[in-house]
């Protein structure tokens, strides 16, 4: 019985004579009262009991969503801010029972902050991620979505099936692409999937723009003709081709660079190092020769000195580069035709290599539910909203990253953007990436960053002996027990 109900019951209860006398404090007083009872005036009627109090009004369930703050402040794009400034307020207006609160967290702080909050048990409800599913799953940060999806009868077929595949992971066996589903996607891409060009440089050099049928042999010949030493000082002022805009290293980046030539860091099963295979070594040699032999690709220090690949591209110092769909966001800053600073820019899917692969490893951004969420069902309602048709569309139009929601790819506004349309075309070539069977990807990434940096500076040549010793170190990691 509630407090208010108990109070109302007490007020309505009629006291018996025995209870009244007992409560009055003793036999003597009881006798006195009895003697006076006959001449006492009649007792006033008891006051009516007040009506029961209305039940307390229950407020909405608050769902906290931790958002990468860069989604709001990315300097060279429209970002996906409309998801949070337009679409989420629409949810809050329509749903009085659930309210979404957005909490931005800087990208650099996101992972350590989420891990710390999850460990303390003091965490909100909905989390963002990219390729970190195993870490979240194995550290009990995320809640598997399968039961919520089944209970809701939610239709997963609206999403790209490969995007869903890379969100599956079995923490008991360390196997990707099987087991529980840990998130819902709001983007999908094929990794380093695009060749972006500056058409002004191509026109000035009399070189045809690349197409989807361009080969890597073609790229080398293009790069030779596009590279120009205008002032004659022996250093190019215009560079032909940049294969890796960040000179980044790791399974994803290096694997993408060498896959078109048949190279691999290790096998798809994640058990055998193959970075020293003839195909892998030949691929690294080709990349090395672009800088050191043919001098058509700018070295890392040159890219840094010239302000990065975006600045080089917009100032017509870089003709062609390879990157993911995010690598064309700065095109939105190009002044209109006829204005100072205008350049004609565009892109095509990255070439197919001798191996038949384009080195386009599938990736996506996703949203999941914290395992410690106190409101998983309400969090799932929020999760569906921020990965729905409109959210995928806002994200695609704002960042040029293809949507995971299949129907959005046919949206008239999306089709009206020529570069976004090409980015969507490139995801047709997405391949499942490979991972270490024991879950030690991060250790291999660190090793690759340490060992391959010498190729960027020229301090190390891509010899067979070098890659044999690197393969042995990778194999040592692959042979360790599961992380």
Secondary structure, DSSP 8 states (H G I E B T S, - for coil): --HHHHHHHHHH----HHHHHHHHT-HHHHHHHHHHTTTS--------------------EEEEEEEETHHHH-TTS-TTHHIIIIIHHHHHHH-SSEEEEEEEE-HHHHHHHHHHHHHHT---SEEEESS-HHHHHHTT-B---HHHHHHHT--GGGB-HHHHHTTEEETTTTEEEEEEE--EES--B-SS-EEEEEHHHHHHHT-----TT--HHHHHHHHHHH-B-SS-SSS-SBB--BS-TT---SHHHHHHHHHTTT--SB-TTS-SB-TTSHHHHHHHHHHHHHHHTS--S--HHHHHHTT-HHHHHHTTSB-EEEE-GGGGGGGGGS--TTSTT---EEEEE----TTS----B-B--EEEEBTT-S-HHHHHHHHHHTTSHHHHHHHHHHH----SBGGGGG-HHHHT-HHHHHHHHHGGG-B-----TTS-HHHHHHHHHHHHHHHHHTSS---HHHHHHHHHHHHHHHTS---
